[in-house]
Amino acid sequence: MRTGCLKVLAARVLAVRQEEGSLATDIQHRQTREIETLHIARIYDCTGIARNLEDGSHTIIRSLIERGLARLIPSSSAST
């Protein structure tokens, strides 16, 4: 996580392949059905129902926010 960026997406993973030090990941966004390829360092599978990431029930997310390592950015493309 060189850039210090954590992005939460509502999407389906279509394919993952190793490319020059990153994971080339083809995803399909849930609402728009748009297919996009992301070059990422890590993938965290967070399937399940998540209504509010700040509510305290997501210990990993809460810990990152409390330590100043992550922040929530509202996104119109991700609906959970």
Chimera marker file (.cmm) of the C-alpha trace (Angstrom):
<marker_set name="trace">
<marker id="1" x="0.000" y="0.000" z="0.000" r="1" g="1" b="0" radius="0.5"/>
<marker id="2" x="2.633" y="2.424" z="-1.162" r="1" g="1" b="0" radius="0.5"/>
<marker id="3" x="0.166" y="5.260" z="-1.679" r="1" g="1" b="0" radius="0.5"/>
<marker id="4" x="-1.580" y="4.679" z="1.643" r="1" g="1" b="0" radius="0.5"/>
<marker id="5" x="-4.920" y="4.337" z="-0.124" r="1" g="1" b="0" radius="0.5"/>
<marker id="6" x="-7.646" y="1.873" z="0.806" r="1" g="1" b="0" radius="0.5"/>
<marker id="7" x="-10.572" y="1.854" z="-1.607" r="1" g="1" b="0" radius="0.5"/>
<marker id="8" x="-13.741" y="-0.071" z="-0.804" r="1" g="1" b="0" radius="0.5"/>
<marker id="9" x="-15.661" y="-1.171" z="-3.905" r="1" g="1" b="0" radius="0.5"/>
<marker id="10" x="-18.932" y="-2.942" z="-4.521" r="1" g="1" b="0" radius="0.5"/>
<marker id="11" x="-17.788" y="-5.149" z="-7.379" r="1" g="1" b="0" radius="0.5"/>
<marker id="12" x="-17.276" y="-8.692" z="-8.592" r="1" g="1" b="0" radius="0.5"/>
<marker id="13" x="-13.736" y="-9.937" z="-9.209" r="1" g="1" b="0" radius="0.5"/>
<marker id="14" x="-13.605" y="-11.426" z="-12.711" r="1" g="1" b="0" radius="0.5"/>
<marker id="15" x="-9.888" y="-12.260" z="-13.005" r="1" g="1" b="0" radius="0.5"/>
<marker id="16" x="-6.589" y="-11.728" z="-11.198" r="1" g="1" b="0" radius="0.5"/>
<marker id="17" x="-3.134" y="-12.074" z="-12.728" r="1" g="1" b="0" radius="0.5"/>
<marker id="18" x="0.394" y="-11.188" z="-11.612" r="1" g="1" b="0" radius="0.5"/>
<marker id="19" x="1.906" y="-8.331" z="-13.657" r="1" g="1" b="0" radius="0.5"/>
<marker id="20" x="5.216" y="-6.592" z="-12.881" r="1" g="1" b="0" radius="0.5"/>
<marker id="21" x="4.947" y="-6.458" z="-9.102" r="1" g="1" b="0" radius="0.5"/>
<marker id="22" x="1.200" y="-5.896" z="-8.838" r="1" g="1" b="0" radius="0.5"/>
<marker id="23" x="-2.028" y="-7.802" z="-9.226" r="1" g="1" b="0" radius="0.5"/>
<marker id="24" x="-3.886" y="-6.881" z="-12.415" r="1" g="1" b="0" radius="0.5"/>
<marker id="25" x="-7.468" y="-7.353" z="-11.283" r="1" g="1" b="0" radius="0.5"/>
<marker id="26" x="-10.462" y="-7.225" z="-13.605" r="1" g="1" b="0" radius="0.5"/>
<marker id="27" x="-13.583" y="-6.176" z="-11.715" r="1" g="1" b="0" radius="0.5"/>
<marker id="28" x="-17.191" y="-5.491" z="-12.644" r="1" g="1" b="0" radius="0.5"/>
<marker id="29" x="-18.812" y="-2.709" z="-10.638" r="1" g="1" b="0" radius="0.5"/>
<marker id="30" x="-22.043" y="-3.838" z="-9.029" r="1" g="1" b="0" radius="0.5"/>
<marker id="31" x="-24.317" y="-0.913" z="-9.926" r="1" g="1" b="0" radius="0.5"/>
<marker id="32" x="-22.964" y="0.211" z="-13.306" r="1" g="1" b="0" radius="0.5"/>
<marker id="33" x="-21.769" y="-3.229" z="-14.535" r="1" g="1" b="0" radius="0.5"/>
<marker id="34" x="-18.714" y="-1.375" z="-15.905" r="1" g="1" b="0" radius="0.5"/>
<marker id="35" x="-15.615" y="-3.578" z="-16.210" r="1" g="1" b="0" radius="0.5"/>
<marker id="36" x="-12.336" y="-2.061" z="-15.043" r="1" g="1" b="0" radius="0.5"/>
<marker id="37" x="-8.784" y="-3.344" z="-14.588" r="1" g="1" b="0" radius="0.5"/>
<marker id="38" x="-7.042" y="-2.227" z="-11.392" r="1" g="1" b="0" radius="0.5"/>
<marker id="39" x="-3.339" y="-2.679" z="-10.616" r="1" g="1" b="0" radius="0.5"/>
<marker id="40" x="-3.214" y="-3.300" z="-6.891" r="1" g="1" b="0" radius="0.5"/>
<marker id="41" x="-0.985" y="-4.629" z="-4.127" r="1" g="1" b="0" radius="0.5"/>
<marker id="42" x="-3.618" y="-6.469" z="-2.060" r="1" g="1" b="0" radius="0.5"/>
<marker id="43" x="-7.200" y="-7.659" z="-2.238" r="1" g="1" b="0" radius="0.5"/>
<marker id="44" x="-9.377" y="-8.021" z="0.866" r="1" g="1" b="0" radius="0.5"/>
<marker id="45" x="-12.546" y="-10.038" z="0.361" r="1" g="1" b="0" radius="0.5"/>
<marker id="46" x="-15.145" y="-8.284" z="2.488" r="1" g="1" b="0" radius="0.5"/>
<marker id="47" x="-18.261" y="-10.075" z="1.324" r="1" g="1" b="0" radius="0.5"/>
<marker id="48" x="-21.267" y="-9.741" z="3.522" r="1" g="1" b="0" radius="0.5"/>
<marker id="49" x="-23.612" y="-7.003" z="4.621" r="1" g="1" b="0" radius="0.5"/>
<marker id="50" x="-21.930" y="-3.728" z="5.598" r="1" g="1" b="0" radius="0.5"/>
<marker id="51" x="-24.157" y="-0.703" z="6.061" r="1" g="1" b="0" radius="0.5"/>
<marker id="52" x="-21.883" y="1.676" z="7.971" r="1" g="1" b="0" radius="0.5"/>
<marker id="53" x="-18.122" y="1.171" z="8.157" r="1" g="1" b="0" radius="0.5"/>
<marker id="54" x="-17.849" y="3.682" z="11.018" r="1" g="1" b="0" radius="0.5"/>
<marker id="55" x="-20.277" y="1.887" z="13.334" r="1" g="1" b="0" radius="0.5"/>
<marker id="56" x="-17.548" y="-0.010" z="15.173" r="1" g="1" b="0" radius="0.5"/>
<marker id="57" x="-18.376" y="-3.550" z="14.061" r="1" g="1" b="0" radius="0.5"/>
<marker id="58" x="-15.557" y="-3.638" z="11.489" r="1" g="1" b="0" radius="0.5"/>
<marker id="59" x="-12.491" y="-3.872" z="13.725" r="1" g="1" b="0" radius="0.5"/>
<marker id="60" x="-9.890" y="-3.750" z="10.949" r="1" g="1" b="0" radius="0.5"/>
<marker id="61" x="-11.417" y="-0.650" z="9.342" r="1" g="1" b="0" radius="0.5"/>
<marker id="62" x="-11.993" y="1.023" z="12.728" r="1" g="1" b="0" radius="0.5"/>
<marker id="63" x="-8.379" y="0.359" z="13.758" r="1" g="1" b="0" radius="0.5"/>
<marker id="64" x="-6.993" y="1.838" z="10.522" r="1" g="1" b="0" radius="0.5"/>
<marker id="65" x="-9.148" y="4.965" z="10.923" r="1" g="1" b="0" radius="0.5"/>
<marker id="66" x="-8.258" y="5.409" z="14.617" r="1" g="1" b="0" radius="0.5"/>
<marker id="67" x="-4.530" y="5.165" z="13.819" r="1" g="1" b="0" radius="0.5"/>
<marker id="68" x="-4.856" y="7.706" z="11.023" r="1" g="1" b="0" radius="0.5"/>
<marker id="69" x="-3.913" y="5.124" z="8.392" r="1" g="1" b="0" radius="0.5"/>
<marker id="70" x="-7.243" y="5.272" z="6.555" r="1" g="1" b="0" radius="0.5"/>
<marker id="71" x="-10.196" y="7.563" z="6.110" r="1" g="1" b="0" radius="0.5"/>
<marker id="72" x="-13.642" y="7.063" z="4.664" r="1" g="1" b="0" radius="0.5"/>
<marker id="73" x="-14.378" y="8.856" z="1.405" r="1" g="1" b="0" radius="0.5"/>
<marker id="74" x="-18.029" y="8.859" z="0.292" r="1" g="1" b="0" radius="0.5"/>
<marker id="75" x="-18.407" y="7.274" z="-3.130" r="1" g="1" b="0" radius="0.5"/>
<marker id="76" x="-21.469" y="7.299" z="-5.330" r="1" g="1" b="0" radius="0.5"/>
<marker id="77" x="-20.198" y="4.213" z="-7.177" r="1" g="1" b="0" radius="0.5"/>
<marker id="78" x="-20.020" y="1.948" z="-4.122" r="1" g="1" b="0" radius="0.5"/>
<marker id="79" x="-23.225" y="1.070" z="-2.363" r="1" g="1" b="0" radius="0.5"/>
<marker id="80" x="-23.036" y="-1.325" z="0.560" r="1" g="1" b="0" radius="0.5"/>
<link id1="1" id2="2" r="1" g="1" b="0" radius="0.2"/>
<link id1="2" id2="3" r="1" g="1" b="0" radius="0.2"/>
<link id1="3" id2="4" r="1" g="1" b="0" radius="0.2"/>
<link id1="4" id2="5" r="1" g="1" b="0" radius="0.2"/>
<link id1="5" id2="6" r="1" g="1" b="0" radius="0.2"/>
<link id1="6" id2="7" r="1" g="1" b="0" radius="0.2"/>
<link id1="7" id2="8" r="1" g="1" b="0" radius="0.2"/>
<link id1="8" id2="9" r="1" g="1" b="0" radius="0.2"/>
<link id1="9" id2="10" r="1" g="1" b="0" radius="0.2"/>
<link id1="10" id2="11" r="1" g="1" b="0" radius="0.2"/>
<link id1="11" id2="12" r="1" g="1" b="0" radius="0.2"/>
<link id1="12" id2="13" r="1" g="1" b="0" radius="0.2"/>
<link id1="13" id2="14" r="1" g="1" b="0" radius="0.2"/>
<link id1="14" id2="15" r="1" g="1" b="0" radius="0.2"/>
<link id1="15" id2="16" r="1" g="1" b="0" radius="0.2"/>
<link id1="16" id2="17" r="1" g="1" b="0" radius="0.2"/>
<link id1="17" id2="18" r="1" g="1" b="0" radius="0.2"/>
<link id1="18" id2="19" r="1" g="1" b="0" radius="0.2"/>
<link id1="19" id2="20" r="1" g="1" b="0" radius="0.2"/>
<link id1="20" id2="21" r="1" g="1" b="0" radius="0.2"/>
<link id1="21" id2="22" r="1" g="1" b="0" radius="0.2"/>
<link id1="22" id2="23" r="1" g="1" b="0" radius="0.2"/>
<link id1="23" id2="24" r="1" g="1" b="0" radius="0.2"/>
<link id1="24" id2="25" r="1" g="1" b="0" radius="0.2"/>
<link id1="25" id2="26" r="1" g="1" b="0" radius="0.2"/>
<link id1="26" id2="27" r="1" g="1" b="0" radius="0.2"/>
<link id1="27" id2="28" r="1" g="1" b="0" radius="0.2"/>
<link id1="28" id2="29" r="1" g="1" b="0" radius="0.2"/>
<link id1="29" id2="30" r="1" g="1" b="0" radius="0.2"/>
<link id1="30" id2="31" r="1" g="1" b="0" radius="0.2"/>
<link id1="31" id2="32" r="1" g="1" b="0" radius="0.2"/>
<link id1="32" id2="33" r="1" g="1" b="0" radius="0.2"/>
<link id1="33" id2="34" r="1" g="1" b="0" radius="0.2"/>
<link id1="34" id2="35" r="1" g="1" b="0" radius="0.2"/>
<link id1="35" id2="36" r="1" g="1" b="0" radius="0.2"/>
<link id1="36" id2="37" r="1" g="1" b="0" radius="0.2"/>
<link id1="37" id2="38" r="1" g="1" b="0" radius="0.2"/>
<link id1="38" id2="39" r="1" g="1" b="0" radius="0.2"/>
<link id1="39" id2="40" r="1" g="1" b="0" radius="0.2"/>
<link id1="40" id2="41" r="1" g="1" b="0" radius="0.2"/>
<link id1="41" id2="42" r="1" g="1" b="0" radius="0.2"/>
<link id1="42" id2="43" r="1" g="1" b="0" radius="0.2"/>
<link id1="43" id2="44" r="1" g="1" b="0" radius="0.2"/>
<link id1="44" id2="45" r="1" g="1" b="0" radius="0.2"/>
<link id1="45" id2="46" r="1" g="1" b="0" radius="0.2"/>
<link id1="46" id2="47" r="1" g="1" b="0" radius="0.2"/>
<link id1="47" id2="48" r="1" g="1" b="0" radius="0.2"/>
<link id1="48" id2="49" r="1" g="1" b="0" radius="0.2"/>
<link id1="49" id2="50" r="1" g="1" b="0" radius="0.2"/>
<link id1="50" id2="51" r="1" g="1" b="0" radius="0.2"/>
<link id1="51" id2="52" r="1" g="1" b="0" radius="0.2"/>
<link id1="52" id2="53" r="1" g="1" b="0" radius="0.2"/>
<link id1="53" id2="54" r="1" g="1" b="0" radius="0.2"/>
<link id1="54" id2="55" r="1" g="1" b="0" radius="0.2"/>
<link id1="55" id2="56" r="1" g="1" b="0" radius="0.2"/>
<link id1="56" id2="57" r="1" g="1" b="0" radius="0.2"/>
<link id1="57" id2="58" r="1" g="1" b="0" radius="0.2"/>
<link id1="58" id2="59" r="1" g="1" b="0" radius="0.2"/>
<link id1="59" id2="60" r="1" g="1" b="0" radius="0.2"/>
<link id1="60" id2="61" r="1" g="1" b="0" radius="0.2"/>
<link id1="61" id2="62" r="1" g="1" b="0" radius="0.2"/>
<link id1="62" id2="63" r="1" g="1" b="0" radius="0.2"/>
<link id1="63" id2="64" r="1" g="1" b="0" radius="0.2"/>
<link id1="64" id2="65" r="1" g="1" b="0" radius="0.2"/>
<link id1="65" id2="66" r="1" g="1" b="0" radius="0.2"/>
<link id1="66" id2="67" r="1" g="1" b="0" radius="0.2"/>
<link id1="67" id2="68" r="1" g="1" b="0" radius="0.2"/>
<link id1="68" id2="69" r="1" g="1" b="0" radius="0.2"/>
<link id1="69" id2="70" r="1" g="1" b="0" radius="0.2"/>
<link id1="70" id2="71" r="1" g="1" b="0" radius="0.2"/>
<link id1="71" id2="72" r="1" g="1" b="0" radius="0.2"/>
<link id1="72" id2="73" r="1" g="1" b="0" radius="0.2"/>
<link id1="73" id2="74" r="1" g="1" b="0" radius="0.2"/>
<link id1="74" id2="75" r="1" g="1" b="0" radius="0.2"/>
<link id1="75" id2="76" r="1" g="1" b="0" radius="0.2"/>
<link id1="76" id2="77" r="1" g="1" b="0" radius="0.2"/>
<link id1="77" id2="78" r="1" g="1" b="0" radius="0.2"/>
<link id1="78" id2="79" r="1" g="1" b="0" radius="0.2"/>
<link id1="79" id2="80" r="1" g="1" b="0" radius="0.2"/>
</marker_set>
